[in-house]
């Protein structure tokens, strides 16, 4: 932790699953579209955190893990901001053994540093 605060912006956006596929090697790829539905901008970095992911499942393209151990992808927003009504897509890649549960919720944080 670099002493920087993160702002939970989950309620300021909608997250919609745009597509998913499997690579046949226990891999799963999911593409989400994040749209700013608030009246103000979401700025700096946007962290997309997979909360509650099974320990058996690995997020292959994770930028890191939170202090609680949840994997996240850090998005560098175009021009550093997501204005009201604007959208950005994020791809999450997972590897999981057969029958491993794939349950998680996405939390969105805005900020810099390590969550």
CORHUUR-V881015 format. One line per field, one symbol per residue. burial: # if it has 24 or more other C-alpha atoms within 12 Angstrom, else .. A space follows every 50 residues. Layout:
burial=???
This chain:
burial=.....#..##.####...........####.#.###....########## #.#...###.###.##...######.#...###..###########.... .#...######..##
